[in-house]
């Protein structure tokens, strides 16, 4: 969605578009922005994934709305002496992108109907923030998978030892 929004922003910066073309671009940007808000408000069961510890509160009410969650981490014990943060909050993962898309909507709906260079840079920064947090989430997922394998191996070893003791 962010890539398509950036394409549309660059297209809207072109002088060859008619006002009707710009209106069409604006409509698609709004729809993609709403799609991003829906993704930012992803739920796992009844819990909003990107709202920090305020899991019953949507991260964003709408495009351009302030972040509605908190910045508190959700920490999980993954071993007797090890914990890890297992969440990414929307203020870091989504806010920069949503703010830039909201500004693009404003730019397209007023004046010349062209995005400003600040808006274009904001779209790039927002996309970079999303990718950065996605990478961080991948690292968390890898750590949890490695821990699961380790615990499984330890459980298999303990089961074998117990069996050997019972056989003896």
Secondary structure, 3 states (H helix, E strand, C coil): CHHHHHHHHHHHCCCCCCHHHHHHHHHHHHHHHHHHHHHHCCEECCEECCCCCCCCCCCCCCCCCCCCCCCCCCEEEEECCEEEECCCCHHHHCHHHHHHHHHHHHHHHCCCCCCCHHHHHHHHHHHHHHHHHHHHHHHHHHHHHHHHHHHHHHHHHHHHHHHHHHHC
